[in-house]
Amino acid sequence: MVVGVLALQGDFREHREMLAGLGHNSVEIRKAGQLDEVDALIIPGGESTTIARLIISNGFQQPLRDFCATGKPVWGTCAGAILLAKQVDDLDRPGIEVMDISVSRNAFGRQVDSFEANLDIHGVEGGPFRAVFIRAPIITGVANGATAIATLEDGTVVAARQGNLLATSFHPEITGDERMHRYFTSMRNGRSTDA
């Protein structure tokens, strides 16, 4: 499996390191034509308005929407989750808008309000996953085929899945725990082999 990591801005290198640890080839996606060469795609965390602007200025919006429609696995982490969402508060231009979730940007506060939490994630075995939240969004709603797969203790949704689309509010690429990346790379045709 060759995994593309959108490399316009954000944590793309950290995702590539996690994928390499699992034995997967990955490529940094900087041109829309490169999407034809990959079996899955990660849209990393970073600054969501900056990434949204770069997606539009580099002609990525429709190619990314088309890729999401292929059934190949697509995962948005933090800013990537914001970009996948059909409804987002306070984003000054459209993202990719393919996933039936609503998202509130920077909902946990500023950088100084970053935190970690143990999550039980549906389909991820091996006990709680220690998640890192940095200026993270909250998934405020899931609709149609989207379902919550992880919540905080207070019920706040921080991970959702809709077929081949996966969105997480947190940054699994900086934890050293490969289980979320293993879960993602096992997704096929909207299903996960380990779910």
C-alpha positions in Angstrom: 0.0 0.0 0.0 1.3 3.5 -0.9 -0.1 6.2 1.3 -0.1 9.8 0.2 0.2 12.5 2.8 -0.9 16.0 1.7 2.2 18.1 2.2 1.0 21.7 1.7 1.5 22.6 5.4 1.4 20.8 8.7 2.5 17.5 10.3 3.1 15.5 7.1 6.6 14.3 8.1 5.4 12.9 11.4 2.7 10.8 9.6 5.3 9.5 7.1 7.5 8.4 10.0 4.6 6.5 11.6 3.7 4.8 8.3 7.4 3.8 7.8 7.3 2.2 11.2 4.5 0.0 9.9 6.3 -0.9 6.7 4.1 1.3 4.4 5.5 3.4 1.6 4.4 7.0 1.7 4.7 10.0 -0.6 4.3 13.7 0.0 1.5 15.0 -2.1 2.2 18.4 -3.5 0.5 18.2 -6.9 -3.1 17.0 -7.7 -1.8 14.5 -10.3 0.0 12.6 -7.6 -3.3 11.4 -6.1 -3.5 8.9 -9.0 -0.4 7.1 -7.6 -1.7 6.4 -4.0 -3.9 3.9 -2.4 -4.9 6.0 0.6 -4.5 9.6 1.8 -3.8 11.4 5.0 -4.7 15.1 5.4 -2.6 16.2 8.4 -3.0 18.7 11.2 -1.7 22.2 10.8 -3.4 25.5 10.3 -6.8 24.8 8.7 -7.3 28.2 7.1 -3.8 28.1 5.6 -4.3 24.6 4.3 -7.8 25.5 2.9 -6.2 28.5 1.0 -3.4 26.3 -0.4 -5.9 23.6 -1.5 -7.8 26.2 -3.5 -4.7 28.1 -4.9 -3.1 24.8 -6.0 -6.2 23.4 -7.7 -6.7 20.6 -5.1 -10.3 21.0 -4.1 -12.1 19.0 -6.8 -9.3 16.3 -7.1 -9.4 15.8 -3.3 -13.2 15.5 -3.4 -12.9 13.0 -6.3 -10.3 11.0 -4.4 -12.6 10.8 -1.4 -15.3 9.5 -3.6 -13.2 6.5 -4.9 -13.7 4.5 -1.7 -9.9 4.6 -0.9 -9.2 5.4 2.7 -8.9 9.1 3.6 -8.0 10.3 7.1 -8.0 13.9 8.3 -6.3 14.6 11.6 -7.1 17.9 13.5 -7.0 20.5 10.7 -7.6 17.6 8.2 -10.8 16.7 10.1 -11.9 20.3 9.7 -11.3 20.2 6.0 -13.2 17.0 5.5 -16.3 18.3 7.4 -19.3 19.5 5.4 -20.1 22.1 8.1 -17.4 24.1 9.9 -17.8 27.3 12.0 -15.4 30.2 11.3 -13.5 28.9 8.3 -13.0 31.7 5.8 -13.2 29.6 2.7 -14.5 26.1 1.8 -12.5 23.0 2.6 -13.1 19.6 0.9 -16.5 19.2 2.5 -17.2 15.5 1.9 -17.9 14.1 5.4 -21.3 14.4 7.1 -19.9 15.9 10.3 -20.0 19.4 11.8 -16.9 20.8 13.4 -16.1 23.7 15.7 -12.5 25.0 15.1 -10.1 25.5 18.0 -13.0 24.5 20.3 -10.7 23.5 23.2 -8.9 26.9 23.3 -5.5 28.2 22.4 -2.2 26.4 22.2 -1.7 26.8 26.0 -4.9 24.8 26.5 -3.5 21.7 24.8 -4.0 18.5 26.7 -3.8 14.7 26.5 -6.6 12.2 27.2 -7.1 8.4 27.2 -9.6 7.3 24.6 -11.5 4.1 23.9 -11.7 4.1 20.1 -14.1 1.7 18.4 -12.1 -0.7 16.3 -8.7 0.0 18.0 -7.7 -2.8 20.3 -5.1 -2.8 23.0 -6.6 -0.5 25.7 -7.0 3.2 25.8 -5.2 5.4 23.2 -3.4 8.3 24.7 -4.5 11.2 22.4 -2.8 14.6 22.1 -5.1 17.6 21.5 -3.4 20.8 20.2 -5.7 23.7 19.3 -8.1 20.9 18.5 -11.5 21.0 16.9 -14.6 19.4 18.4 -16.9 17.2 16.2 -20.2 18.8 17.1 -22.4 16.6 15.0 -22.5 13.4 13.0 -25.2 12.7 10.4 -26.3 10.3 7.7 -23.6 7.6 7.4 -21.1 9.2 9.8 -20.7 7.7 13.3 -18.7 8.7 16.4 -15.9 6.2 17.1 -14.4 8.0 20.1 -15.6 10.5 22.7 -14.1 12.2 25.8 -15.5 11.3 29.2 -18.1 14.1 28.9 -19.4 12.7 25.6 -17.6 15.2 23.3 -17.0 13.5 19.9 -13.3 13.5 18.9 -13.2 10.9 16.2 -15.7 9.9 13.5 -15.9 7.6 10.6 -18.0 7.5 7.4 -17.2 4.6 5.2 -13.7 5.2 3.8 -13.5 8.6 5.6 -11.9 9.0 9.0 -11.6 12.2 11.1 -9.8 12.7 14.4 -9.6 15.8 16.4 -6.3 14.7 17.9 -2.7 14.2 16.6 -1.9 10.4 16.7 1.2 11.0 14.6 3.1 12.5 17.6 2.3 9.9 20.2 4.5 7.0 19.1 1.5 4.7 19.3 1.0 3.2 15.8 -2.5 1.8 16.4 -4.5 4.6 14.7 -2.2 4.4 11.7 -2.6 0.6 11.6 -6.4 1.0 11.9 -6.4 3.5 9.0 -4.2 1.4 6.7 -6.5 -1.6 7.3 -9.6 0.3 6.0 -10.9 -1.2 2.7 -14.1 -0.2 0.9 -15.4 1.6 3.9 -14.7 -1.2 6.3 -11.8 -2.0 8.6 -10.2 -5.4 8.8 -9.7 -5.0 12.5 -13.0 -3.3 13.4 
